[in-house]
Amino acid sequence: MANKEHVKIIRQGIAVWNEWRKKYPEVRPDLRDENFNGADFNGADFNRARLNGARLNDTTLRGAWLNDANMSSVNLRRADLRRADLRRADFSEASFSGAWFDDADLSDANLSGVMLSDANLSNTNLFGANLSSAHLFGAKFTNARTGWTIFSNIDLHSVKELESVKHEGPSTIGIDTLIRSNGDIPPSFLKGAGVPDELIEYARSLIGRAIEYYTCFISYSSLDQNFAERLYADLQNKGVRCWFAPHDMKIGDKIRTRIDESIRIYDKLLLVLSEHSVNAFGQ
């Protein structure tokens, strides 16, 4: 819940707000869950502010300062954030669909799980930013700057102008990103991010092919280790991604909980039913 005094001050205008911030720099503003849809916050000082859950749709924040601000789960659809200073801000799970970020500084920002569909990130600084699981359908990256940027578990195939991205250092491109993008990522972008040629060739081989991606969890008695390792190798060679559960199966809540978790998380659960595992259950 927002601090009512802080809300009252911001609603008096940006000049009053910024003067208050200068006078009391030690105060961390609390504007959580407040409705600011359509507000004009050009040049506002929101450094270290708590804005998580706030509604800022159609809001103008040009040239605003948002260093170290907490804006998780905030709604900023169609917001104007051009030239905003957003360094180290936490935007996790926020919605920026259709927002403008032209020339904004998003270095070291947390953008994990953020909705950025149709957002304009032209000329943005994404150095060190975390874009894990972000939604980038139709986003524009013209001349964006990257380096040590995290692009994991993302579908990049519909992102515009990836070829123009300026790589100022290597970035993380997850295998899950290659698969989710069906390999349809510009090779120049992958090469600039530091992806090896072999992986780039692999990504290109995925284009136009349906991806069969199965996961399997193998649970077995440690006394059957040799058999389980052979089974694991054979399944991996057939394209089935597998994980071990290398422990003796013992009856009780713990093993039942682990099996329940495996059923939910993996496509298949494979139990190696042997004399050793049966004896373990019988103990």
Disulfide bonds with the S-S distance in Angstrom:
none
